[in-house]
Every structure is written in structure tokens, then in C-alpha cells.
Amino acid sequence: MEMEKNINIKSIADRLGVSTASVSNALNDKGRIGEDLKKRIIETATELNYKQNIIAKTLKIKKSWIIGVLIPEMLFEYFFQIIIGMEEIATEKDYTLVFANTHYDSEKEIKDINKFLRMLIDGLIIIGGSGEINHISKFIDNTPTVLIARHLNNDNISYPSVFYDDRAAQINAVSYLNNLGHKNIGYVGIMPAENIQITNIELRKRGYMDGLKINNLKFNSQNLFFKSSHEYVSNLDNVYDFLKNNLFIENFQQMPTAILCQNDYIAIALIKILMEKGIRVPNDVSVMGFDNLVISNYTNPALTTTKQPKKELGVVGINLLLDIIENKSVNRKKILLPTNIIERASTAKV
């Protein structure tokens, strides 16, 4: 049998001698319709090679089942674990996630959001990024939006958010090292690129500074390494090269007994650099990371680090957005998730 062209709901209804409403209900699994008729309709639609006009349906019901996701670096494990959490819920709820990799570029954020809006997305999730959001506020104010792990630098601007307390986590890390007997604690951090201020990175450094004060430890400016890279630092090789060329261990007036790092990549690269100079970890200096990436359990020595709930950030974030999309009562617009310290072999008592 030669297939009919331009098959639509009416074509199927005419073939079976039923109403278009019955066909629509069967194909969309809605309304009351007998299982036998529903089966015949679906079989006929398949036989006729019926393809639903998704654009027309979206315009009619004003729902696309699509969620846009802005992410600074999709291949970085930290962000990828958040995506895994979101994907599980999206699949369960029959939503499609579309992603845009922004590389912390504010102009690209604007372009990607406009691209999403043209797709008639039901909602938007913004993961990480800078503390600035004014450049995209006018585009997202009328779109259900949730921020995940994006700390804004303006307290007067607020969006539904899921995050953890970077500052408090680093204070806890300093206290942990202090409890091991370390009184001379250094810090190593990198801003991903020049002219980009990532608020959570600033908060982690502030947590280090505040942690020293809270534990009555003396701050030594020589112990603080915090620089911006001239280019985007996106992987472990980049981080190692940057530290190798910019961090001069010999410049320490007095070598710290422990060094707290902004993230696991920095800690792992630092351990390699220290060992290349004959400085043993943790015998000569303890090193602590932040993130609890999978690799941190397989370094030598295994890395002590702060675990943040990466997958849970994704799960809670997308569920919050779906509640907003479906007009459910959202009691908590800002959801704070806990962190905890994972103790391994890279730290020791002194």
C-alpha cells in the first residue's frame, strides 16, 4: 500500500471512522478511551507513518517539555555530576535537556539564552558561572529559572537557587587542619580567567581567611597564592602548567605545614609539583582539596577533600524548577545542601 502524504490526526480519524478527539486522546495518552480503540489508533498511526507536528503542538498547548541548561564547562567532572542528577529526573518526567557550554563568557550566555527562548523552553537552569547576572536578567525574568551553585554578588537580586556554603565549607577545612595541629596553613587558588570574578571561588578564599581568624591562627601573606590565569584553566594539565609557571615554592618564607586548595585539580597538581621538588606529602606538608572528584580517591597519596553533593545539586535543582513550571507551591526558594570532609592520606597530624 502506498503511504499517504501529509498524514495528520484527521487522516487517522477518517481511516478508522472515529472522531479526531479520540485520535488525539489516544496519541497523547489522555482522556477516556477504550484500550482496544486506543491500540487500533496507535497501530494505524504507525502504519501511516504519522509524525506529530511538535512545533504546532508546542504553540497550541504552550508547553515544549524542553529545559535549557547553561553550564560553564560540561566536561569538567564537577559539572558533569550535576548533569547526571538532572538527567535522571528529566528522563523520569519526560523532559528533554538541551545544553549550552558558555566557558564563563557573558556574551555567549546572552546568545545561548536567546537561542533557548526561540526553542520555547519551559524553563532554564543556570549552573555555576560568575556572580554577575544583570546582563541576562531581562531575558530570564519571564522564564521559570533556577540557579545551581551560582552565587550572585548582589544581595538585591534573587532567583530560586540550590547551592552549598563555600565559605563555611572552607572554614570547616581550616578547623580540620588546625585540629590536626597545623598552625601555619597556606592556600592556593586560581580564578579561571582574567576579568572574570566567580563568586564561589572568592567565597572559598574568604572561608580560608575567616577560618584562620576563627581558629586564632596568624595570616601570612606569603602563604596565600591566588591569581587569575591569562587563559581559561579547564583541566588538570592546564592547572598543573599554570602552577608550575607561577607558584614558586622557594618563595615561601616559611613552608606551611598544610596547604588548603580551592579545588581537587589544584590540590592534585600541587602534590605533583611538591613531590618533584622533593617535598613529601603528607610527611613534610599536608594538602587538602575541595570537590571530592572521583580521581581524588586514586591519587598518591589519596586526597583529603571536602565533599559537595554534586549529583544531589542536579536532582534538587531540576525538581525545584519542575515545581515552578507546574505551578506547585514552592516554599523554599533557596535550598542549602550540606558538605562534609572526606579524610584520606594527603593530610596528617603534626
SVG drawing of the C-alpha trace seen along z (x, -y; Angstrom):
<svg xmlns="http://www.w3.org/2000/svg" viewBox="-17 -45 81 49">
<polyline fill="none" stroke="black" stroke-width="0.4" points="0.0,0.0 1.4,-3.4 1.7,-5.7 -0.4,-8.8 1.3,-12.1 0.8,-14.8 -0.7,-12.4 -2.4,-14.2 -4.9,-13.4 -7.9,-13.8 -6.3,-11.2 -6.2,-8.7 -9.7,-9.5 -11.1,-9.2 -9.4,-5.8 -10.9,-4.4 -14.2,-6.3 -13.7,-7.8 -13.5,-11.4 -10.3,-13.5 -10.7,-13.9 -10.4,-10.2 -7.3,-10.0 -5.7,-13.0 -6.5,-11.4 -5.1,-8.1 -1.8,-9.5 -1.4,-11.8 -2.5,-9.2 -5.3,-11.5 -9.0,-11.3 -11.2,-8.2 -10.8,-5.9 -11.1,-2.1 -7.9,-0.1 -8.9,1.7 -9.7,-1.5 -6.5,-3.1 -4.5,-0.2 -6.1,-0.4 -5.4,-4.1 -1.8,-3.7 -1.3,-0.9 -2.9,-2.9 -0.8,-5.9 2.3,-3.7 1.1,-2.2 0.5,-5.6 3.9,-6.8 2.2,-9.6 4.7,-12.2 3.3,-14.6 4.0,-18.3 5.8,-19.1 6.1,-22.8 2.3,-23.1 1.6,-21.2 4.0,-23.4 2.4,-26.6 -1.1,-25.2 -0.5,-23.9 2.3,-26.4 4.5,-23.6 7.6,-22.2 8.8,-19.7 12.3,-21.2 14.6,-22.7 17.6,-24.8 20.8,-24.4 23.6,-26.9 26.9,-25.3 30.4,-26.8 32.3,-23.6 30.4,-20.5 33.3,-18.1 34.6,-19.1 33.5,-16.3 32.1,-18.6 29.5,-20.0 29.0,-16.6 27.9,-15.0 25.3,-17.8 24.1,-17.0 23.8,-13.3 21.4,-14.2 19.3,-16.4 19.2,-13.9 17.7,-11.2 14.8,-13.3 14.3,-14.8 14.1,-11.2 11.6,-10.2 9.4,-13.2 9.7,-13.0 11.6,-16.3 14.4,-16.9 17.5,-18.8 19.4,-21.0 22.8,-22.3 25.0,-25.3 28.7,-25.4 29.4,-29.0 33.1,-28.9 32.3,-31.7 31.7,-34.1 28.9,-36.6 28.2,-37.4 27.8,-33.7 25.4,-33.4 23.2,-36.0 23.3,-34.3 22.6,-30.9 19.6,-32.1 18.1,-33.8 18.6,-30.5 16.8,-28.6 14.0,-31.1 13.5,-30.6 13.1,-26.9 10.2,-27.9 11.8,-26.2 9.6,-25.5 12.3,-26.5 16.0,-27.4 18.7,-26.1 21.9,-28.0 24.8,-26.1 27.8,-27.9 29.3,-31.0 30.1,-34.5 28.4,-36.4 27.1,-38.9 23.6,-38.2 22.4,-41.7 23.3,-41.1 20.8,-38.2 18.1,-39.3 15.9,-40.9 15.9,-37.7 15.0,-35.3 12.7,-37.3 9.6,-35.9 11.0,-32.3 11.0,-29.8 14.6,-29.8 16.7,-28.0 20.3,-28.7 22.5,-25.8 25.8,-26.6 25.8,-30.1 26.4,-32.7 25.3,-36.2 27.4,-39.2 24.3,-41.4 22.1,-40.6 19.2,-42.6 18.8,-40.2 17.3,-36.8 16.3,-33.7 15.3,-30.3 18.6,-28.6 20.2,-25.4 23.7,-25.7 26.1,-24.9 28.0,-27.3 31.6,-27.5 32.8,-29.9 31.5,-27.7 33.0,-24.6 36.5,-26.2 36.2,-27.4 35.5,-23.8 38.5,-22.7 40.8,-25.2 39.4,-23.9 40.0,-20.3 43.7,-21.2 44.0,-23.1 42.7,-20.1 45.5,-18.1 47.9,-20.5 48.6,-22.7 49.1,-26.4 50.8,-27.6 48.3,-26.9 48.7,-28.1 46.1,-28.5 46.3,-28.0 43.6,-29.2 43.1,-30.2 40.5,-32.4 39.6,-30.6 40.5,-33.6 41.4,-37.3 38.5,-39.8 36.1,-37.0 35.0,-37.0 33.5,-33.7 31.8,-34.4 32.0,-30.9 35.8,-30.9 36.0,-34.2 33.9,-32.7 36.3,-29.8 39.2,-32.1 37.3,-34.1 36.4,-31.0 40.2,-30.3 40.8,-33.8 37.9,-33.7 38.9,-30.2 42.2,-31.4 40.6,-34.2 38.0,-31.9 40.8,-29.4 43.1,-32.2 45.7,-31.4 48.0,-34.1 47.6,-35.1 50.9,-35.3 50.5,-36.9 53.4,-34.8 51.2,-31.7 48.4,-32.9 48.6,-32.1 45.6,-33.4 46.0,-34.5 44.0,-34.8 45.0,-32.9 45.5,-34.7 43.5,-31.9 40.8,-29.6 42.0,-26.9 39.8,-23.9 41.6,-20.7 44.2,-19.1 47.0,-19.7 46.1,-23.4 46.2,-23.7 49.5,-21.9 51.1,-24.0 49.8,-27.2 51.0,-26.4 54.3,-25.1 54.9,-28.5 53.5,-30.8 53.8,-29.1 57.4,-29.2 57.6,-27.1 61.0,-28.6 59.3,-32.0 57.7,-30.7 59.4,-32.5 58.4,-29.5 57.0,-26.4 53.4,-25.9 52.8,-22.6 49.5,-22.4 48.1,-23.9 44.4,-24.2 43.4,-24.3 40.4,-25.8 39.6,-22.5 40.8,-19.0 42.6,-19.7 44.7,-22.4 45.5,-20.0 46.5,-17.2 48.7,-19.4 50.2,-20.9 51.1,-17.5 52.9,-16.6 54.8,-19.9 55.8,-19.4 57.0,-15.9 59.0,-16.9 60.9,-19.3 61.4,-16.5 58.7,-17.8 56.8,-14.8 53.0,-14.8 51.9,-14.4 55.3,-13.9 56.5,-17.4 53.3,-19.2 49.6,-18.2 47.5,-19.1 43.7,-19.3 41.4,-19.7 37.7,-20.6 35.1,-18.8 35.7,-15.1 36.1,-14.3 36.4,-10.6 40.2,-11.0 40.8,-12.3 40.5,-8.7 43.1,-7.4 45.9,-9.9 49.1,-9.0 48.6,-9.8 44.8,-9.7 43.4,-13.3 41.7,-14.6 39.0,-16.9 35.6,-18.5 32.7,-16.6 30.0,-18.6 26.7,-17.0 27.2,-17.3 24.6,-14.9 22.1,-16.0 22.5,-19.6 21.2,-18.5 18.4,-16.4 17.2,-19.1 17.7,-21.9 15.6,-20.3 12.9,-19.2 12.6,-22.8 12.3,-24.1 9.6,-21.5 7.7,-22.6 7.8,-26.1 6.9,-25.1 3.9,-23.1 2.8,-25.9 3.2,-23.9 3.8,-25.7 7.5,-26.3 8.1,-27.1 11.9,-27.2 13.3,-29.4 16.8,-29.0 17.9,-25.4 21.2,-25.0 22.8,-21.5 25.4,-20.2 29.1,-19.5 31.4,-17.2 35.1,-16.4 36.5,-13.1 39.7,-12.3 42.3,-10.4 46.1,-10.1 47.2,-13.5 46.8,-15.1 48.4,-14.1 48.9,-15.3 51.9,-17.4"/>
</svg>
